[in-house]
Amino acid sequence: MKRMIYADNAATTKLDPLVFEAMRPYFIEEYANPSQPYSFARRVKLALKTAREKISACIGADPEEIYFTSGGTESNNWVIKGITDADSVNRSILTTAFEHHAVLNACHAIEQKGHSVFYLSPNSSGHIEKEGLLQAMASKPVMLVSIMMVNNELGTIQDIAELAKIAHAYGALFHTDAVQAMGHINVNVRDLQLDFLSASAHKFNGPKGIGFLYINKNTVNRNIFSPLHNGGKQESGMRAGTEDVASIVGMAAALEMNCKNLLKNNQHILHLNEELIAGLKVAGVKFRINGKMPKVNNILSLAFAGIEGETILHRLDLMGILVSTGSACDSNKTQVSHVLQAINLPNYIARSTIRISFSKDNTEEEVRDMVQALKKICG
């Protein structure tokens, strides 16, 4: 069987073997329901407590501000719908045109119930400008601003601290979808002045189907945010249901590991990106990079002249190289990515775009093979 080169880590990452080992006991040996009062549940309760403490330490929060969810999609939906459910004034939500669909579709859902949502456009470099947010906030009453920390297609990093400061100056709460940021850049919720933050474990070498939502304790105390659903008293009564202890333990282990190795991992991935770009230039392949600094190292959006991104994706797949594309194909037509449309990228460039996202597990040899493959396809 030919060797597979996995370069789509922004879609999901490989579960780290050490994370799997941390999870294993809670599948087989420590399987008690943590809500039970007997002694068999004590170690499981302690595991939940420890995981909450590890995660909070990684982001500068208090343990009681961490709420376990099924992932980023649930966390994003909970914030947007929980805020609107608790709002008696019917104020607006403000977000951006290039958010993940977990935010955009949640916003579309509340619009259908009569709530107003306004969408800011990024500039051509892939960033939200503070002047645009200031103008929008001054023109309407807003209860929540939701802006992603790192764009999932471009890798561009938003100035979240400055944007949150503006939102708070106008009396709005601030949420960030940090799914593509967590475990890849430093995140401190106090420094950023956040009210809410969403994260998903499978983006930083943890298991799928688990994530967390940071909720500032002052926000909870103001009773302006509704529980996700009702039932038992899990997650301080805000999200009923027996916790997935093994996955929670794995998420905490993965986040702690990536935060400890942040500098080393980023240097490695940056080196791979530089090798790829230099190799393509030497090979004479014509391409452009979408989005400008500041950006994360692990997401690279490249457009190749004169060839469809879908074509590149499928030809690379035949060679055992896995990447993502800026367009989604259906039976009738190719849909250009809403992210690339939002930065006003011409359709012919957007349609020729692929996303390459390396991880700590990728190697220089894999990069050299990718250069040769792209030269064969696009050269």
Secondary structure as the mmCIF struct_conf table of DSSP 4:
data_model
#
loop_
_struct_conf.conf_type_id
_struct_conf.id
_struct_conf.beg_label_comp_id
_struct_conf.beg_label_asym_id
_struct_conf.beg_label_seq_id
_struct_conf.end_label_comp_id
_struct_conf.end_label_asym_id
_struct_conf.end_label_seq_id
HELX_LH_PP_P HELX_LH_PP_P1 LYS A 2 MET A 4
STRN STRN1 ILE A 5 TYR A 6
STRN STRN2 ASP A 8 ASP A 8
TURN_TY1_P TURN_TY1_P1 ASN A 9 ALA A 11
HELX_LH_PP_P HELX_LH_PP_P2 LYS A 14 ASP A 16
HELX_RH_AL_P HELX_RH_AL_P1 PRO A 17 MET A 23
TURN_TY1_P TURN_TY1_P2 ARG A 24 ARG A 24
HELX_RH_AL_P HELX_RH_AL_P2 PRO A 25 ILE A 28
TURN_TY1_P TURN_TY1_P3 GLU A 29 GLU A 29
TURN_TY1_P TURN_TY1_P4 PRO A 34 SER A 35
BEND BEND1 TYR A 38 TYR A 38
HELX_RH_3T_P HELX_RH_3T_P1 SER A 39 ALA A 41
HELX_RH_AL_P HELX_RH_AL_P3 ARG A 42 ILE A 59
TURN_TY1_P TURN_TY1_P5 GLY A 60 GLY A 60
HELX_RH_3T_P HELX_RH_3T_P2 PRO A 63 GLU A 65
STRN STRN3 ILE A 66 THR A 69
BEND BEND2 SER A 70 SER A 70
HELX_RH_AL_P HELX_RH_AL_P4 GLY A 72 ALA A 86
BEND BEND3 SER A 88 VAL A 89
STRN STRN4 SER A 92 THR A 96
TURN_TY1_P TURN_TY1_P6 ALA A 97 PHE A 98
BEND BEND4 GLU A 99 GLU A 99
HELX_RH_AL_P HELX_RH_AL_P5 HIS A 101 GLU A 111
TURN_TY1_P TURN_TY1_P7 GLN A 112 GLY A 114
STRN STRN5 VAL A 117 LEU A 120
HELX_LH_PP_P HELX_LH_PP_P3 SER A 121 PRO A 122
TURN_TY1_P TURN_TY1_P8 SER A 124 SER A 125
BEND BEND5 GLY A 126 GLY A 126
HELX_RH_AL_P HELX_RH_AL_P6 LYS A 130 SER A 139
BEND BEND6 LYS A 140 LYS A 140
STRN STRN6 VAL A 142 SER A 146
BEND BEND7 MET A 149 MET A 149
STRN STRN7 VAL A 150 VAL A 150
TURN_TY1_P TURN_TY1_P9 ASN A 152 LEU A 154
STRN STRN8 THR A 156 ILE A 157
HELX_LH_PP_P HELX_LH_PP_P4 GLN A 158 GLN A 158
HELX_RH_AL_P HELX_RH_AL_P7 ILE A 160 ALA A 169
TURN_TY1_P TURN_TY1_P10 TYR A 170 GLY A 171
STRN STRN9 LEU A 173 ASP A 177
TURN_TY1_P TURN_TY1_P11 VAL A 179 ALA A 181
STRN STRN10 MET A 182 MET A 182
TURN_TY1_P TURN_TY1_P12 GLY A 183 HIS A 184
STRN STRN11 ILE A 185 ILE A 185
HELX_RH_AL_P HELX_RH_AL_P8 VAL A 189 LEU A 192
TURN_TY1_P TURN_TY1_P13 GLN A 193 GLN A 193
BEND BEND8 ASP A 195 ASP A 195
STRN STRN12 PHE A 196 SER A 200
HELX_RH_3T_P HELX_RH_3T_P3 ALA A 201 LYS A 203
TURN_TY1_P TURN_TY1_P14 PHE A 204 ASN A 205
BEND BEND9 GLY A 206 GLY A 206
TURN_TY1_P TURN_TY1_P15 LYS A 208 GLY A 209
STRN STRN13 GLY A 211 ILE A 215
HELX_RH_AL_P HELX_RH_AL_P9 LYS A 217 ASN A 221
TURN_TY1_P TURN_TY1_P16 ARG A 222 ASN A 223
BEND BEND10 PHE A 225 PHE A 225
BEND BEND11 LEU A 228 LEU A 228
STRN STRN14 HIS A 229 HIS A 229
BEND BEND12 GLY A 231 GLY A 232
TURN_TY1_P TURN_TY1_P17 GLN A 234 GLN A 234
HELX_RH_3T_P HELX_RH_3T_P4 GLU A 235 GLY A 237
TURN_TY1_P TURN_TY1_P18 MET A 238 MET A 238
STRN STRN15 ARG A 239 ARG A 239
BEND BEND13 GLY A 241 GLY A 241
HELX_RH_AL_P HELX_RH_AL_P10 VAL A 245 LYS A 260
TURN_TY1_P TURN_TY1_P19 ASN A 261 ASN A 261
HELX_RH_AL_P HELX_RH_AL_P11 LEU A 262 VAL A 282
TURN_TY1_P TURN_TY1_P20 ALA A 283 GLY A 284
STRN STRN16 PHE A 287 ILE A 289
BEND BEND14 GLY A 291 GLY A 291
BEND BEND15 MET A 293 PRO A 294
STRN STRN17 LYS A 295 LYS A 295
TURN_TY1_P TURN_TY1_P21 ASN A 297 ASN A 298
STRN STRN18 LEU A 300 PHE A 304
TURN_TY1_P TURN_TY1_P22 ALA A 305 GLY A 306
BEND BEND16 ILE A 307 ILE A 307
HELX_RH_AL_P HELX_RH_AL_P12 GLY A 309 LEU A 318
TURN_TY1_P TURN_TY1_P23 MET A 319 GLY A 320
STRN STRN19 ILE A 321 LEU A 322
STRN STRN20 SER A 324 THR A 325
BEND BEND17 GLY A 326 GLY A 326
STRN STRN21 SER A 327 CYS A 329
BEND BEND18 SER A 331 ASN A 332
STRN STRN22 THR A 334 VAL A 336
HELX_LH_PP_P HELX_LH_PP_P5 SER A 337 SER A 337
HELX_RH_AL_P HELX_RH_AL_P13 HIS A 338 ALA A 342
TURN_TY1_P TURN_TY1_P24 ILE A 343 ASN A 344
HELX_RH_AL_P HELX_RH_AL_P14 ASN A 347 ALA A 350
TURN_TY1_P TURN_TY1_P25 ARG A 351 SER A 352
STRN STRN23 THR A 353 ILE A 356
STRN STRN24 SER A 357 SER A 357
TURN_TY1_P TURN_TY1_P26 LYS A 360 ASP A 361
HELX_RH_AL_P HELX_RH_AL_P15 GLU A 364 CYS A 378
#
